[in-house]
Amino acid sequence: MYSLRFDSDICRTCPSGACLVKCQYMDVDKETAKEEMVKISQGKDSFVLEQCVTCYACEEYCKRGNHPFYLITEKREEKGILTSPRAITKQWINIGHPQGKYIIGGIKPRILSFGFMPEFLKMVKGRLFEDIMPSFIFGQEFFCNVVYLHFANTSIIKERLPMVMENFKRLGVEEVVCMHDECYGSFAHLAPAYGIEVPFKPIHYFEYLYKRLKELRTEIRPLKIKVAYQRPCSSRLSSDKHHFVRDIMELIGVDLIEREYQDENALCCGGIFAMCYGYDLAHDVQTRNINDMVAHGAEYCVFNCPACQSTLGEKVAKRDIKPIHMIDLCKMAIGEQP
């Protein structure tokens, strides 16, 4: 019922082949990039289907409105090219299965969405969230399902995401503040790519935080610290909101260091690599990433995704860089956290 909106002619006429040329995990020239993407769209074999590490970045690199990563994921599934052992894939499919168990706070026109990441339940306390809490939802029934892109399971997404939209529709909410990039990316980017109706306006929590901080401007005390930002893979689906990283840092008096692996050139945390592609790749990417933070004098590593923080937090701490989530950093700036 739901099919990907992809135009192979856009690949044929692309002047740069940026989707694959810019990839940090494959070495591809412009002509090869164009040829391989056209082959993939035609259902033919391609080395790209074997070598893609599911970093999502080609979705951002394509500036022509096509969906190279979604296409790669679909064709991998069609051809049975697994990105992880079957047992791990099945485990993740079961984890996200709707079970009729969820938590809903007081319903307002605007609501917070936690997916089913319990870490957020502890974070949304204090003045930053006092205008919206306790209006929230939590549970598999409202889970964005984007994680299945990592496992080449778009069929699961197409089956479950419309059900999630119906669940939101029953709530009658007008705006959903997404506490995770994957949720925002699913509702604002993935669903439209497949023609799935989204019955509300998705709002990225960075945008929400920025507006709240401006409202609390008189309480902000500049932090005057040097930080590196760990950009998560799912942020590639919300690249139009990435500017809020710098906007927030400037507002709270934080020096976002200029380093090699940031913005479009960001490296993944390596968590999914360890799970799907082996520890050698994960170790290499993490080492280069953290060495880059150290070389440019980062005092803190700011995380957006709790999974990234779980993966890299202890590793950056061992290099004398303090791990901290973006929300906690903002709480520091208004005096709610030491």
N, C-alpha and C positions, 0 to 999 in steps of 0.2 A: 504493500500500500504506500509506504513512504520510500521514495527513491532520492538519491543524491543529485543535487543540481551541480553538474560538472560539464564544462564545455571543452572538449579536446582541441577545438580550433584556437582557443585562448593559448594553449600550450604551443601549438604550431607557430603562432605569430608572436610569441613572447620575445621581446628584444634582449632579455637577460638570462632567462632560465634560472632566475634567482632562487626558486623554491629548493632546488638541489645544489646549485652552485655555492650558496651560502651555508649549506649543511656542514656542521662541524664534525660529523662522524663518518662522512663519505667524501671522497675526493672526486668531484664531477665537473667537467667543463660545460660551457653553455650549450653547445650543440648536442652533446650526449644527454644533458638534462632534458632538453626538449624532446628528443627521440624517445627516451625511456618513459617519460610521462605519457606520451601518445601511445606507446606500446601497452602500458599498464591500462589506459582507458579502453583499449581494444581487447583486453583480456589476455594479452600475451605475457609470456614469462619475462622477468626483468631482474637483474641483480639487485635492484632497489628493494624489491619485495623481500629479499633475503637479508639485506644489510641494514635496513631501517631499524633504528633503536627506539622508536616511538617517543621522540623528544617534543613533538608537536610543532617545532619551529617553522616548518615549511608552510604551515597555515598563516603565519605572520609574514614570512618572506614573500609570499605571493601577494602582490599589490593590485591584482586585476580581478579580485573577487571570486577566484576559483577555489577549489578545496582539495589540494594535492594530498594532504595527510589523510583525510577521510577516504579518498579514493584508494590510496595505498592500503589502508586498513581493510576496506571492503574486499579488495582483490586478494589480500592475504587470506581472509576468511574463506573466500570462494575456493581458493586453491589448497586450503588446509595447511598453510604455512604458519605453524604455531610460533608464538613469541615466548612462550614459557612452557614448562612441562604440563601435561594434561591435568595432573592432580592439582597444581597451583591454580590453573585457569578455572577448574571446576569449583575449587574452594572459594575463589573470588566471586564467581557467579552465584554461589549459594549465599555468601555473605550479604549481597545486595538484594536478595529475593524479598519481595513484599510479604510481610508476615502479619499484617493487621495490628502491629504494635508500634505506636508512635505517641509522642507527647506534643500537645498543643497548649501554648500559653493563651492569655487573653487575646482574642482576635480583634485587630484594628485594621483599617484600610491599608496601613503599612505594617509589614511583619518581617522579622528576622528569620532567615533560613539557615539552619545548621547542617542540613543534609543528615548524615548520621555520624558526625564527628563530635563526640562528647566533650572534647577539649574546649569548644566554644562556650559551653554552658558556664564554665568558670570565668571566662574572659569578659563576658558582657555585663559586668557590674560597674557601678560608679556613674559619674556625671556624663561620660561619653555616650552612654546608652539610656540615660534616664528618660528621654523623651519617647522612647519606643518600647522599652521593656515594661511589662513581661509579655510582650506580644511576639511569640516565636513558634516555630515548628521544628520537630526533630524526629527522625525515623526513616526507615526504608521507603515508606509510602511517598516521601518527598525527596528522595535521593536522586541526584541528577544523572547518575549512571555513566558519566564521562570516563571513569576509570577503565571501562571495558575497551576503550580505544587502545590502551596499552596491551590488551590481550587479543587484539584482532577479532573482537566480537561485536560488530556493529548490529548484528541481528538482535542481540540482547537489548541494545539501546533502542532500536526501532520498536521492539515489543513493549518495553517498560516505560520509556519516556512519555508516550502519549497517556499512559495510565497516571503518571505523576502529574501531568498537566490537568487531567480531569479532577484529581484530588485537590489541586490548588483552586480549580474553578469552583468546586463545591464550597470552599471556604469563603469565596466572594471577595478575596483581597484584591487591592488595586496595585500595590507596589510590594515587591519582595527584595529586601536587602540581603544580598548573598554574602555569607561569611567565608566563602571559599571560592577561589578562582574557577574551580571546576563547575560549581553551580552557576556562576554568572556566565561562563563560557558556554555551558549547555543551553541556557535559556536565551542568551542573546546571540549566539553564533551557531551552535550545532543544530538546534531545533529548526531555525529558519533554513539552514542548508538542506534539510530533509522535508521541508514543508509541513512541519509539525506546529500547530497553533499554540501560541503562548498567551494565556488569558490574563496577563498582568504585565506591569513594567518592571523588568529586572534592574536592580541598582547594585553596583559594585560597592562593597563595604569601604574601599579606599575613598570613594567619592563621598560616602556618608561620613566617614571619619574627618575628612577635610572640612566639610561644612560645619560639623560639630565643633571642631577646633577653632574655626573662625568665630563661631558664636561664643566660645570660651576664651577668646584671645587675651582678655585681661588677666586670666589666670596662668597663662603660659610663661614659664621661665626658660629661656634658651638653654639647651642642654650642653652645647659646646663640646660635643664629642665627635670622633671620626668613625664612620660606620661603612660597612660593605653591605649591600643588599643582595640576598639570595633569591633570585627570581625563579619561581617554580615553573615547571613545564606547562601547566594548564594556563598560566598567564599569557601564553601565546595566543589563546583564544579570546583574550580581552586586551589586546595590545593598545586599543584606543583609550584604555584606562591606566596604562602604565605611567603616564606623565604625573599621576597623583603621587607616585613615590617621591619624586623630586619636590613636588608642591608641598607635601606634608613635611619633608625634611627641612625645607626652607622656613616653613611656618614655625617649627618648634626649635629652630636654631641648631640643626644638626648638619655636620659636614659629610655629605655623601661623597666618598672618595672616588676619584676617576681611576678606573682600573681596566685591564684588558677584558675581563669576562663579565661584562654587564650589558644592560639594555639588549639589543638584538644579538649581541655576542655572548650572552649569558650561558653558563654551563649548568646542566642539571645537577641535582643533589646526588644522583647516582643510586638512589634507593631502588628504583625499578630495574636499573642495570644489574645490580647484584642479584635480584630475584629472577630476571629473565635471561640475562646475557653473560653472567659470570662475574666473579669478584675482580678479575684483572681489569676489565673495562671500568668497573665502578671505582676501583682504587686509583686508576690513572686519572680519571676525571676529577675525583675528589681532591687528589693531591695537587693537581694543577690549579684548581679553583682556590683551595685554601692557601697555597703558596702565593697566589696572586693577592689575596687579602692581606697576608702578612707583609708582602713586599711593599704595599702601598700604605701601610701604617694603620690598618683598621683596628679600632679598639673594641667595637661591637660588630656582630654579624646579625643583621635584622632579617627575620623570617616572615614570610607571608603565609605559607602553608605549614600546618602542624606536622604533616608527614615529613617535609623537608627538615624541619627543626629536630624531629626525632632521629632522622638519619644523620644529620651533620652536627647537631648541637654539641655532643661530647667531643667530636673531632676538632671543632674550632676552639673549644675550651682548652684542649690540650696544647694549643698553640697560643694561649693567652689572649684569645679573643672571646668576649662574652657573648653568648647566644641570647637573643631576645626576640620576642614576637612583636610585630608592628603595633599591635594594640597596647602591649605593655610599655613600649617606647613612648607612645602618646600619653599614657597614664603618668609616666615619669615627668613629662613636660608640664602637666597640670598639677603635679605634686601628690598624686594618688598612689605613687609607688616610689620606693627609695631609688 
